[in-house]
Amino acid sequence: MSATASDVLVETLLAWGVDTVFGLPGDGINGVMEALRLRREKIRFIQVRHEEAAAFMACGYAKWTGRLGVCLATSGPGGIHLLNGLYDAKFDGAPVLAITGMPFHDLIGTRTQQDVELDKLFMDVAVFNQRIMSAGHVENIVELACRSALAARSVAHIVLPVDVQTQTLGSDRRSPRNVPEHVSNVMAFDAGCPNDSDLARAAEILNAGNKVCILAGQGALGASKELAEIAYRLAAPVATALLGKGAIPDDDPHATGGVGLLGTRPSQTALEKCDTLLIAGSSFPYVEFYPKPGRAKAVQIDRDPKRIGLRYPIHVGLVGDCRRTLAALLPLLEAHDDQSFLRQAQSGVAEWRALMTERGERDDQPMKPQRVLQELDSVLPPNALIAADTGTSTVFAARHLTMTGTRRFVASGTLATMACALPYAIAATIAYPERPAVAVVGDGALSMLMGELATLKKYALNVKIVVLKNNTLGHIKWEQLVFLGNPEYGCELEPIDFAAVARACGLAAYTVAEPGQCGEVMRQAFAMPGPALVEAVVDPHEPPMPPYVTLSQAGHFAEALIKGTPHRGRIALTVASDAVREMV
């Protein structure tokens, strides 16, 4: 029997090394589903409970592995649901292919059921975006879609009318110029290293610097060895953007921790006081946390020339793979004998870590979220795959989870979307079933895609979920109070018994509210085979304190209290208590 368009689609995916597709069946993709069923021994279909989760899983799979993530959704609403996860992939440079269905080709545009022209809808999110017109069109388009997503490290989208999916190659009359099998499924990459003159100019700037700071992002994740060697040569502290967490181990003497609102004081101090800045694979978006323009001479390494100078004035841009570029740069660098700037940063790191330890060991009631993350860090295996959601949970995870051994950390960076951590963790354990995965989430984020708890049970995935339950959208609450000076409004959440929901989905589940019991509960959960959830009830008034509190932030906070924010007495007492502890 002649192969169908869907057969060619799936065979092309296999030729590109795709072994997993995340999605949800629907009548707009029945032809593709049948092709997947016939090849179920070669390519896995992971059924989700919401298409948004499928896109997050494909994005997470790409982030964890560097390979092409693939998601599949039906026509109309199914395809629409993919968009949030696809924008996450676009913004964080994850190669993802989205496959969607459409109505019968001769009913498109007639307001038939689910008549959404998804190729038009996906124009902004996708670097490659095409409607497949016939069976003879499939191989050309799918090959180019895979190649485009991988080359641009972004989103590609293809959409097939439902009747085209089952059209056979034999019934499709090719145009004379569409020669069969004229495409290739071989991927090629550039050399990934700048030219010698640019490297020499960059070395000249770095060698002349007296106070060199390195800002490492996700582009440096595969360059830990080279990053550490250059930091040693330049006597430079290394600060990391959120997506670069783990680019240098936390126990390296040059590591100062994160940057930005969820960063550390020594990192922020190093950035503010440096006279030379090396940006290694980062486009950290908060420009207010960089050195003041003109203060530091800067060298930036990025594989994408469009990102050079995007956040800070650059003197030399090095376009290439971060690891290869750092390796080529290293022999040109001179050893910096003056280590006073580094020693100052190291002193700040020691003080900051002592503060984080003190916060993480507190026995206050209600339980502090820092205590939960500190206990989690103590039980995490050295090869854990950590997925952090967006919210106050991100702040505490970034500061209290240490990156040592072969631990990996993934979050939603530039999009900063909620509800990503559980799908990320699912993708992690599907990609690396021998490694434990953990999702650190807030109650607001988990409730958005809670149906994926059933996905954990269905596939018996070794994912542990730690949910910080404070019954509020904490990050938004503190933005209202501190950034705008407004009372909290619309942020309190109706409580959910997440442990009961998890048990209803067939998971082991625990609830802990006592600080003294938190460690033991964590150990029990992580000793359990398969999926488990820990619901940690924490103080809703504990602030995600920035590295430094500005006068403007303090003024806005006082203004919000005066205006009558709910629970203002308790909030003021908690913040004052934290401040006093830091001074003692």
Secondary structure, 3 states (H helix, E strand, C coil): CCCEHHHHHHHHHHHCCCCEEEECCCHHHHHHHHHHHHCCCCCEEEECCCHHHHHHHHHHHHHHHCCCEEEEECCCHHHHHCHHHHHHHHHHCCCEEEEEEECCCCCCCCCCCCCCCHHHHCCCCCCEEEECCCHHHHHHHHHHHHHHHHHHCCEEEEEEEHHHHCCEHHHCCCCCCCCCCCCCCCCCCCCCCCCHHHHHHHHHHHHHCCCEEEEECHHHCCCHHHHHHHHHHHCCCEEECHHHCCCCCCCCCCEEEECHHHCCHHHHHHHHHCCEEEEECCCCCCHHHCCCCCCCEEEEEECCHHHCCCCCCCCEEEECCHHHHHHHHHHHCCCCCCCHHHHHHHHHHHHHHHHHHHHHCCCCCCCCHHHHHHHHHHHCCCCCEEEECCCHHHHHHHHHCCCCCCCEEECCCCCCCCCCHHHHHHHHHHHCCCCCEEEEEEHHHHHHCCCHHHHHHHHCCCEEEEEEECCECHHHHHHHHHHCCCCCCCCECCCCCHHHHHHHCCCEEEEECCHHHHHHHHHHHHHCCCCEEEEEECCCCCCCCCCCCCHHHHHHHHHHHHHCCCCHHHHHHHHHHHHHHHHC
